[in-house]
Amino acid sequence: MKTRTLTGVATAALGAVVVAGAGPALAQTTLTQGSAITAPAGACSLTIVDEATAYTAAHCGAGQWQIGSTVRDVDGAAIGTVSALPGDSGVDAVRVALADDVDVVGDWSTRPASSVGVGETVYTHGSSVPLGAPNTVSHTQTFEAATVCDDAYADQVALDTASTHAGDSGGAVYDAQQRVVGVISGIAPVTFDAEGNVVGCDAQAMSSIMVPVESLDALDASAAPAAETAETAPAIAHVAGPVADEDLPTGGEPAVDESELTEFTPAEEEAIAAELKARAEAAAEEEAAEAAPAAEAPAAEAAAPGVTDVVAAPAEGVAYGTRVVAQTDQGGFASVTVTAYDADGTVLGQDGLDLTGEYRAWLPVPAEVPAGGSVVVTVVDAAGAATDATVTLDGQLVG
């Protein structure tokens, strides 16, 4: 049975909830607004709109999600399935039908983004901001990021500042009454004209961008269900199911009379046990030897010609939000990922785009890179072929 944990005391402006009183045992998985999920593209977040429905960013699926694909929380527990995809809409969102055993914390609903007033506070709530971060929306007109910013998606609204970080994609934007107005898509340096229309992507400051609630109606739930895989359908060898009488070793005949069974002495039983143990150990060693080449496969795949890393390491470091542009004259990209490192090689932030063969894409540097640090841009060719990609950092060619 699907349950919803209502608030005993709730500070909606912060997205915080305190559950009052003792109740029935918790469901298998508890979800709060902005919960972290594990997605094909990496760490992302969840937008909850009611006890049965959630959304996340389509780019988190890295092109792998289909109708019926399992969605998992940060611990790997199944929390629901994909029930609608962008289809031809270009909207950066997918709908998730939450599992019956999921416990949703809070009472959430939706509100049209177009009804948000100028200067009205809204809150961005992804996994990096457990209590929500305040922001405002001065311009509620949607814009085509694919046209204005050379991005891959349509129907987005820009907030006034950047209050989201890596891992927040798919998280919620909501008002003080816990009404969701949008799904976090990323950040962009958008510029506006006097009428509030987004006219470019060359501002000095970054803004968080979201898919407005109104655009979620464009998602397509009509695609064929995803085929079962080992992830959702365990191998027969791992399933203990019922066995028909005729399939038993006795072929359905009465069991052998116990008087006909051979009796073993304690010494014989010990010898048999030792032999069985030796056989099991030998089988385990053989299985491990067979698995060794498979374990090396990812490394071989990483070296495929379709994957290229371009490294930029300016002596003075790189400012957060600096624009990275990747472009190719042959074919297109499957994905572009930007990773920021400090001088010791520690990852400071990462952001990426799942693409469908676009020849040009841009992303901001996801963190402040100090002197001695570096930015690594990973481009994946859509056809798996060697790429001629050129990468610029703040307009300067790198690599």
Backbone hydrogen bonds in HBPLUS format (Angstrom, degrees):
<---DONOR---> <-ACCEPTOR-->    atom                        ^
c    i                          cat <-CA-CA->   ^        H-A-AA   ^      H-
h    n   atom  resd res      DA  || num        DHA   H-A  angle D-A-AA Bond
n    s   type  num  typ     dist DA aas  dist angle  dist       angle   num
A0104-VAL N   A0003-THR O   3.40 MM 101  6.71 162.9  2.43 139.9 137.8     1
A0005-THR N   A0104-VAL O   2.69 MM  99  5.88 150.3  1.78 144.7 155.1     2
A0106-GLY N   A0005-THR O   2.76 MM 101  5.87 166.6  1.78 171.5 168.0     3
A0008-GLY N   A0018-VAL O   2.87 MM  10  5.69 145.8  1.99 138.8 149.9     4
A0009-VAL N   A0018-VAL O   3.02 MM   9  5.19 155.6  2.08 148.6 153.6     5
A0018-VAL N   A0009-VAL O   2.89 MM   9  5.19 151.2  1.97 161.7 168.8     6
A0011-THR N   A0016-ALA O   3.14 MM   5  5.35 152.1  2.22 139.6 147.9     7
A0014-LEU N   A0011-THR O   3.04 MM   3  5.70 149.5  2.14 116.2 124.2     8
A0015-GLY N   A0011-THR O   3.07 MM   4  6.14 116.5  2.49 135.5 151.3     9
A0016-ALA N   A0011-THR O   3.21 MM   5  5.35 145.0  2.34 149.1 141.5    10
A0015-GLY N   A0012-ALA O   2.92 MM   3  4.62 142.3  2.07  93.9 106.0    11
A0103-ASP N   A0029-THR O   2.76 MM  74  6.06 166.7  1.78 162.2 166.3    12
A0031-LEU N   A0103-ASP O   2.81 MM  72  6.08 161.8  1.84 154.2 158.5    13
A0105-VAL N   A0031-LEU O   2.88 MM  74  6.07 166.3  1.90 172.8 171.5    14
A0035-SER N   A0032-THR O   3.07 MM   3  5.47 140.2  2.23 145.0 139.1    15
A0034-GLY N   A0046-LEU O   3.03 MM  12  4.87 130.8  2.28 154.5 161.4    16
A0046-LEU N   A0035-SER O   2.94 MM  11  5.33 122.3  2.28 138.8 155.3    17
A0037-ILE N   A0044-CYS O   2.88 MM   7  5.35 163.9  1.90 132.3 134.6    18
A0044-CYS N   A0037-ILE O   3.15 MM   7  5.35 168.4  2.17 152.0 153.3    19
A0038-THR N   A0072-ARG O   3.08 MM  34  5.79 153.6  2.15 133.1 141.4    20
A0039-ALA N   A0042-GLY O   3.02 MM   3  5.08 154.6  2.08 137.4 143.6    21
A0042-GLY N   A0039-ALA O   2.88 MM   3  5.08 155.0  1.94 111.0 119.5    22
A0041-ALA N   A0060-CYS O   2.89 MM  19  4.91 153.6  1.96 157.7 150.1    23
A0045-SER N   A0169-SER O   2.83 MM 124  5.77 158.0  1.87 162.5 159.0    24
A0047-THR N   A0055-TYR O   2.78 MM   8  4.99 166.5  1.80 158.9 158.2    25
A0055-TYR N   A0047-THR O   2.70 MM   8  4.99 146.8  1.81 141.9 153.3    26
A0049-VAL N   A0053-THR O   3.14 MM   4  5.91 169.0  2.15 145.4 148.8    27
A0098-LEU N   A0052-ALA O   2.94 MM  46  5.13 157.6  1.99 135.5 138.9    28
A0054-ALA N   A0096-VAL O   2.97 MM  42  5.01 154.8  2.04 148.5 153.2    29
A0096-VAL N   A0054-ALA O   2.71 MM  42  5.01 165.6  1.73 149.1 145.1    30
A0056-THR N   A0094-VAL O   3.13 MM  38  5.64 148.3  2.23 149.6 157.3    31
A0094-VAL N   A0056-THR O   2.89 MM  38  5.64 148.1  1.99 157.7 161.3    32
A0060-CYS N   A0057-ALA O   3.16 MM   3  5.58 152.6  2.24 107.4 115.4    33
A0061-GLY N   A0058-ALA O   2.97 MM   3  5.67 157.7  2.02 119.8 125.9    34
A0062-ALA N   A0059-HIS O   3.26 MM   3  5.49 163.5  2.29 106.4 111.4    35
A0064-GLN N   A0061-GLY O   2.81 MM   3  5.49 169.6  1.82 129.4 132.2    36
A0069-SER N   A0066-GLN O   2.98 MM   3  5.38 165.1  2.01 135.2 134.6    37
A0226-ALA N   A0067-ILE O   2.39 MM 159  5.42 140.4  1.54 167.4 175.6    38
A0068-GLY N   A0082-VAL O   2.79 MM  14  5.13 169.5  1.80 146.3 150.0    39
A0082-VAL N   A0069-SER O   2.87 MM  13  5.33 153.3  1.94 147.2 155.9    40
A0071-VAL N   A0080-GLY O   2.88 MM   9  5.36 167.7  1.89 144.6 142.4    41
A0079-ILE N   A0071-VAL O   2.88 MM   8  5.92 172.4  1.88 159.2 161.6    42
A0073-ASP N   A0077-ALA O   2.88 MM   4  5.46 155.2  1.94 151.0 155.2    43
A0076-GLY N   A0073-ASP O   2.92 MM   3  5.27 163.9  1.94 115.6 120.2    44
A0099-ALA N   A0079-ILE O   2.83 MM  20  5.40 164.1  1.86 128.5 128.3    45
A0081-THR N   A0097-ALA O   3.06 MM  16  5.43 150.6  2.14 139.9 145.7    46
A0097-ALA N   A0081-THR O   2.86 MM  16  5.43 157.4  1.91 169.7 164.8    47
A0083-SER N   A0095-ARG O   2.83 MM  12  5.46 166.2  1.85 138.4 143.1    48
A0095-ARG N   A0084-ALA O   3.02 MM  11  4.95 155.3  2.08 129.0 137.0    49
A0085-LEU N   A0220-ASP O   2.85 MM 135  5.15 161.1  1.88 140.0 137.1    50
A0220-ASP N   A0085-LEU O   2.63 MM 135  5.15 164.8  1.65 165.0 164.1    51
A0089-SER N   A0086-PRO O   2.99 MM   3  5.49 156.2  2.05 139.6 139.0    52
A0154-ALA N   A0090-GLY O   2.79 MM  64  5.13 162.2  1.82 133.9 136.7    53
A0093-ALA N   A0091-VAL O   2.95 MM   2  5.67 135.6  2.15 103.4  90.8    54
A0102-VAL N   A0099-ALA O   3.19 MM   3  5.54 160.7  2.23 116.4 117.2    55
A0109-SER N   A0178-GLN O   3.37 MM  69  6.75 155.8  2.43 150.3 154.1    56
A0180-VAL N   A0109-SER O   2.72 MM  71  6.08 161.9  1.76 148.7 142.1    57
A0111-ARG N   A0180-VAL O   2.87 MM  69  5.88 145.4  1.99 156.0 148.6    58
A0115-SER N   A0112-PRO O   3.09 MM   3  5.57 160.0  2.14 110.8 117.1    59
A0116-VAL N   A0113-ALA O   3.09 MM   3  5.53 167.9  2.11 115.6 119.4    60
A0120-GLU N   A0117-GLY O   3.00 MM   3  5.22 162.4  2.03 124.7 127.5    61
A0122-VAL N   A0135-ASN O   2.90 MM  13  5.34 164.8  1.92 138.2 143.1    62
A0135-ASN N   A0122-VAL O   2.79 MM  13  5.34 139.7  1.95 158.7 159.2    63
A0123-TYR N   A0174-TYR O   2.78 MM  51  5.36 153.8  1.85 152.8 161.9    64
A0174-TYR N   A0123-TYR O   3.01 MM  51  5.36 151.9  2.09 139.3 146.4    65
A0124-THR N   A0133-ALA O   2.87 MM   9  5.20 158.0  1.92 150.1 149.4    66
A0133-ALA N   A0124-THR O   2.86 MM   9  5.20 153.9  1.93 139.8 147.9    67
A0125-HIS N   A0172-ALA O   2.74 MM  47  5.14 159.4  1.78 161.1 163.0    68
A0172-ALA N   A0125-HIS O   3.16 MM  47  5.14 145.9  2.28 135.7 127.0    69
A0129-VAL N   A0126-GLY O   3.07 MM   3  5.51 155.8  2.13 113.3 120.7    70
A0132-GLY N   A0129-VAL O   3.09 MM   3  5.34 168.2  2.10 117.7 121.5    71
A0160-ASP N   A0136-THR O   2.91 MM  24  5.62 157.0  1.96 159.2 159.0    72
A0143-PHE N   A0156-GLN O   2.78 MM  13  5.37 144.2  1.91 142.6 154.5    73
A0156-GLN N   A0143-PHE O   3.05 MM  13  5.37 158.5  2.10 143.2 150.1    74
A0147-THR N   A0144-GLU O   3.02 MM   3  5.41 135.8  2.23 106.2 117.4    75
A0148-VAL N   A0144-GLU O   2.89 MM   4  6.09 175.0  1.89 169.0 167.9    76
A0149-CYS N   A0145-ALA O   2.91 MM   4  5.01 147.2  2.01 123.8 134.4    77
A0151-ASP N   A0145-ALA O   3.03 MM   6  5.21 168.1  2.04 129.1 125.8    78
A0146-ALA N   A0153-TYR O   2.85 MM   7  5.17 130.6  2.10 150.0 151.8    79
A0157-VAL N   A0210-MET O   2.82 MM  53  5.35 157.9  1.87 153.6 161.2    80
A0210-MET N   A0157-VAL O   2.85 MM  53  5.35 158.4  1.90 151.9 159.1    81
A0159-LEU N   A0208-SER O   2.81 MM  49  5.41 175.9  1.81 172.1 170.8    82
A0208-SER N   A0161-THR O   2.97 MM  47  6.11 165.9  1.99 121.3 117.5    83
A0168-ASP N   A0165-HIS O   2.97 MM   3  5.64 157.4  2.02 145.6 146.8    84
A0171-GLY N   A0168-ASP O   2.84 MM   3  5.44 158.0  1.89 148.4 149.5    85
A0170-GLY N   A0184-ILE O   2.81 MM  14  5.04 169.5  1.82 138.4 141.8    86
A0184-ILE N   A0171-GLY O   2.78 MM  13  5.19 163.8  1.81 144.7 149.5    87
A0173-VAL N   A0182-GLY O   2.98 MM   9  5.03 140.8  2.13 147.2 139.6    88
A0181-VAL N   A0173-VAL O   2.71 MM   8  5.69 166.9  1.73 151.3 156.0    89
A0182-GLY N   A0173-VAL O   3.25 MM   9  5.03 142.8  2.39 143.3 139.0    90
A0175-ASP N   A0179-ARG O   3.02 MM   4  5.47 150.7  2.11 134.9 141.2    91
A0178-GLN N   A0175-ASP O   3.12 MM   3  5.49 150.4  2.21 121.6 120.7    92
A0213-VAL N   A0181-VAL O   2.99 MM  32  5.28 150.9  2.07 130.4 126.5    93
A0183-VAL N   A0211-VAL O   2.88 MM  28  5.05 149.0  1.98 135.5 144.7    94
A0211-VAL N   A0183-VAL O   2.78 MM  28  5.05 159.9  1.82 144.1 148.1    95
A0185-SER N   A0209-ILE O   2.91 MM  24  5.70 173.1  1.92 146.3 145.1    96
A0186-GLY N   A0209-ILE O   3.39 MM  23  5.45 158.5  2.44 138.7 137.0    97
A0209-ILE N   A0186-GLY O   2.84 MM  23  5.45 163.1  1.87 140.0 140.4    98
A0188-ALA N   A0207-SER O   2.82 MM  19  5.40 151.1  1.91 148.3 157.2    99
A0207-SER N   A0188-ALA O   2.83 MM  19  5.40 145.8  1.95 132.9 142.4   100
A0203-ALA N   A0189-PRO O   2.85 MM  14  4.72 170.6  1.86 137.3 134.0   101
A0191-THR N   A0200-GLY O   2.96 MM   9  5.15 148.9  2.06 133.6 132.1   102
A0199-VAL N   A0191-THR O   2.86 MM   8  5.86 157.6  1.91 146.2 153.8   103
A0193-ASP N   A0197-ASN O   2.89 MM   4  5.50 143.7  2.03 144.3 155.7   104
A0196-GLY N   A0193-ASP O   3.01 MM   3  5.37 162.5  2.04 114.0 119.0   105
A0215-SER N   A0212-PRO O   2.96 MM   3  5.59 138.9  2.13 116.9 126.9   106
A0216-LEU N   A0213-VAL O   3.03 MM   3  5.40 152.5  2.11 110.9 119.4   107
A0218-ALA N   A0215-SER O   3.07 MM   3  5.64 162.5  2.10 113.8 119.3   108
A0219-LEU N   A0216-LEU O   3.25 MM   3  5.72 170.1  2.26 113.8 116.7   109
A0232-THR N   A0229-THR O   3.07 MM   3  5.46 128.4  2.35 106.4 118.1   110
A0233-ALA N   A0229-THR O   2.68 MM   4  5.63 149.4  1.77 161.8 172.6   111
A0238-HIS N   A0235-ALA O   2.88 MM   3  5.51 156.0  1.93 118.7 126.3   112
A0239-VAL N   A0236-ILE O   2.99 MM   3  5.20 167.6  2.01 114.9 118.3   113
A0247-ASP N   A0244-ALA O   2.91 MM   3  5.31 148.9  2.01 110.6 120.6   114
A0248-LEU N   A0245-ASP O   3.04 MM   3  5.38 164.2  2.07 112.4 117.5   115
A0251-GLY N   A0248-LEU O   2.82 MM   3  5.26 163.7  1.85 120.5 124.8   116
A0253-GLU N   A0250-THR O   3.05 MM   3  5.37 164.6  2.07 117.6 119.4   117
A0260-GLU N   A0257-ASP O   2.90 MM   3  5.62 157.9  1.95 122.3 128.8   118
A0261-LEU N   A0258-GLU O   3.14 MM   3  5.35 158.9  2.19 106.5 113.0   119
A0268-GLU N   A0265-THR O   3.02 MM   3  5.15 115.3  2.46 100.3 115.9   120
A0269-GLU N   A0265-THR O   2.92 MM   4  6.24 159.7  1.96 159.2 165.4   121
A0270-GLU N   A0266-PRO O   2.99 MM   4  6.18 152.9  2.06 144.1 151.1   122
A0271-ALA N   A0267-ALA O   3.01 MM   4  6.27 153.1  2.08 144.3 151.5   123
A0272-ILE N   A0268-GLU O   2.91 MM   4  6.17 157.1  1.97 151.0 157.2   124
A0273-ALA N   A0269-GLU O   2.95 MM   4  6.16 160.4  1.99 146.8 152.1   125
A0274-ALA N   A0270-GLU O   2.99 MM   4  6.22 153.9  2.06 144.2 151.2   126
A0275-GLU N   A0271-ALA O   3.01 MM   4  6.26 154.6  2.07 145.9 152.6   127
A0276-LEU N   A0272-ILE O   2.91 MM   4  6.19 161.5  1.95 154.3 159.2   128
A0277-LYS N   A0273-ALA O   2.96 MM   4  6.16 154.1  2.03 145.4 152.5   129
A0278-ALA N   A0274-ALA O   2.97 MM   4  6.22 156.7  2.03 145.7 151.8   130
A0279-ARG N   A0275-GLU O   2.92 MM   4  6.19 157.5  1.97 150.7 156.8   131
A0280-ALA N   A0276-LEU O   2.95 MM   4  6.18 156.5  2.01 146.0 152.3   132
A0281-GLU N   A0277-LYS O   2.95 MM   4  6.23 158.1  2.00 151.2 156.6   133
A0282-ALA N   A0278-ALA O   2.98 MM   4  6.18 157.6  2.03 147.4 153.6   134
A0283-ALA N   A0279-ARG O   2.90 MM   4  6.13 156.0  1.96 148.5 155.3   135
A0284-ALA N   A0280-ALA O   2.92 MM   4  6.14 151.5  2.00 144.6 152.5   136
A0285-GLU N   A0281-GLU O   2.98 MM   4  6.24 156.0  2.04 148.0 153.7   137
A0286-GLU N   A0282-ALA O   3.01 MM   4  6.24 156.7  2.06 146.5 152.8   138
A0287-GLU N   A0283-ALA O   2.92 MM   4  6.13 154.5  1.98 145.6 152.8   139
A0288-ALA N   A0284-ALA O   2.91 MM   4  6.14 153.2  1.99 145.8 153.1   140
A0289-ALA N   A0285-GLU O   2.98 MM   4  6.21 152.3  2.06 144.6 151.8   141
A0290-GLU N   A0286-GLU O   3.06 MM   4  6.33 150.0  2.16 143.9 151.5   142
A0291-ALA N   A0287-GLU O   3.01 MM   4  6.22 141.2  2.17 140.4 151.1   143
A0292-ALA N   A0288-ALA O   3.12 MM   4  6.28 131.5  2.37 141.9 152.9   144
A0294-ALA N   A0291-ALA O   3.05 MM   3  5.22 116.1  2.48 100.7 116.7   145
A0295-ALA N   A0291-ALA O   3.02 MM   4  6.35 143.2  2.16 151.1 162.2   146
A0295-ALA N   A0292-ALA O   3.07 MM   3  5.16 124.3  2.39  98.2 112.3   147
A0296-GLU N   A0293-PRO O   3.12 MM   3  5.24 136.1  2.33  97.3 109.3   148
A0297-ALA N   A0294-ALA O   3.11 MM   3  5.18 153.1  2.18 101.7 110.0   149
A0300-ALA N   A0296-GLU O   3.37 MM   4  6.73 156.1  2.43 148.7 155.3   150
A0300-ALA N   A0297-ALA O   3.00 MM   3  5.13 114.8  2.44 100.7 116.7   151
A0301-GLU N   A0297-ALA O   2.86 MM   4  6.15 153.6  1.93 155.4 164.1   152
A0302-ALA N   A0298-PRO O   2.85 MM   4  6.09 149.1  1.94 148.1 156.3   153
A0303-ALA N   A0300-ALA O   3.20 MM   3  5.32 137.6  2.39  96.2 107.6   154
A0304-ALA N   A0301-GLU O   2.98 MM   3  5.24 161.4  2.02 114.6 116.7   155
A0307-VAL N   A0304-ALA O   3.19 MM   3  5.91 171.3  2.19 125.0 126.7   156
A0381-ASP N   A0306-GLY O   2.77 MM  75  4.89 162.9  1.80 145.4 150.7   157
A0308-THR N   A0379-VAL O   2.92 MM  71  5.34 163.6  1.94 158.2 163.4   158
A0379-VAL N   A0308-THR O   2.87 MM  71  5.34 160.4  1.91 158.8 161.6   159
A0310-VAL N   A0377-VAL O   2.80 MM  67  5.05 159.1  1.84 142.5 149.8   160
A0377-VAL N   A0310-VAL O   2.79 MM  67  5.05 171.7  1.80 153.9 155.4   161
A0312-ALA N   A0375-VAL O   2.82 MM  63  5.15 163.0  1.84 155.9 161.6   162
A0375-VAL N   A0312-ALA O   2.76 MM  63  5.15 159.2  1.80 156.2 163.3   163
A0317-GLY N   A0314-PRO O   3.01 MM   3  5.31 163.7  2.03 114.2 119.3   164
A0318-VAL N   A0369-VAL O   2.90 MM  51  4.88 147.8  2.01 126.7 137.0   165
A0369-VAL N   A0318-VAL O   2.83 MM  51  4.88 161.9  1.86 163.9 162.8   166
A0322-THR N   A0319-ALA O   3.17 MM   3  5.72 158.4  2.22 136.4 135.5   167
A0321-GLY N   A0365-VAL O   2.89 MM  44  4.79 165.4  1.91 141.2 143.7   168
A0365-VAL N   A0322-THR O   2.82 MM  43  5.22 140.8  1.98 135.7 148.5   169
A0394-ASP N   A0323-ARG O   2.84 MM  71  5.20 176.1  1.84 165.2 165.2   170
A0324-VAL N   A0363-LEU O   2.76 MM  39  5.23 155.5  1.82 157.1 165.7   171
A0363-LEU N   A0324-VAL O   2.85 MM  39  5.23 150.7  1.93 146.4 156.2   172
A0325-VAL N   A0392-THR O   3.02 MM  67  5.27 159.6  2.06 144.8 151.3   173
A0392-THR N   A0325-VAL O   2.89 MM  67  5.27 156.8  1.95 148.6 156.4   174
A0326-ALA N   A0361-ALA O   2.82 MM  35  5.44 168.8  1.83 167.0 170.9   175
A0361-ALA N   A0326-ALA O   2.96 MM  35  5.44 156.9  2.02 157.3 162.3   176
A0327-GLN N   A0390-THR O   2.94 MM  63  5.39 153.9  2.01 153.8 161.9   177
A0390-THR N   A0327-GLN O   2.79 MM  63  5.39 158.8  1.84 158.4 165.2   178
A0328-THR N   A0359-TYR O   2.94 MM  31  5.34 147.8  2.05 153.6 160.2   179
A0382-ALA N   A0332-GLY O   2.93 MM  50  5.67 177.2  1.93 137.9 138.5   180
A0333-PHE N   A0358-GLU O   2.86 MM  25  5.57 161.8  1.89 142.5 144.1   181
A0357-GLY N   A0333-PHE O   2.87 MM  24  4.71 145.7  1.99 164.4 155.5   182
A0334-ALA N   A0380-VAL O   2.63 MM  46  5.35 174.4  1.63 156.8 158.5   183
A0355-LEU N   A0334-ALA O   2.82 MM  21  4.83 160.5  1.85 131.0 132.5   184
A0380-VAL N   A0335-SER O   2.98 MM  45  5.27 161.2  2.02 157.0 155.0   185
A0336-VAL N   A0353-LEU O   3.11 MM  17  5.37 150.9  2.20 142.6 151.1   186
A0353-LEU N   A0336-VAL O   2.83 MM  17  5.37 153.3  1.90 151.9 161.0   187
A0337-THR N   A0378-THR O   2.87 MM  41  5.06 157.5  1.92 143.8 151.4   188
A0378-THR N   A0337-THR O   2.78 MM  41  5.06 161.5  1.81 152.9 157.9   189
A0338-VAL N   A0351-ASP O   2.78 MM  13  5.45 169.0  1.79 171.6 175.4   190
A0351-ASP N   A0338-VAL O   2.98 MM  13  5.45 156.9  2.04 151.8 159.3   191
A0339-THR N   A0376-VAL O   2.93 MM  37  5.23 161.9  1.96 148.3 154.4   192
A0376-VAL N   A0339-THR O   2.90 MM  37  5.23 165.4  1.93 155.2 158.9   193
A0340-ALA N   A0349-GLY O   2.88 MM   9  5.33 170.7  1.88 158.5 161.2   194
A0348-LEU N   A0340-ALA O   2.72 MM   8  5.33 170.3  1.73 146.8 150.0   195
A0341-TYR N   A0374-SER O   2.87 MM  33  5.24 166.1  1.89 166.0 164.0   196
A0374-SER N   A0341-TYR O   3.14 MM  33  5.24 151.8  2.22 122.2 129.8   197
A0342-ASP N   A0346-THR O   3.00 MM   4  5.48 148.4  2.10 143.1 152.7   198
A0345-GLY N   A0342-ASP O   3.02 MM   3  5.37 164.4  2.04 115.2 119.4   199
A0373-GLY N   A0370-PRO O   2.92 MM   3  5.45 155.8  1.98 138.2 140.6   200
A0384-GLY N   A0381-ASP O   3.09 MM   3  5.13 159.9  2.14 105.2 111.3   201
A0398-VAL N   A0391-VAL O   2.90 MM   7  5.81 164.4  1.93 164.8 161.0   202
A0393-LEU N   A0396-GLN O   2.79 MM   3  5.14 158.3  1.84 143.6 144.4   203
A0396-GLN N   A0393-LEU O   3.04 MM   3  5.14 166.2  2.05 110.9 113.6   204
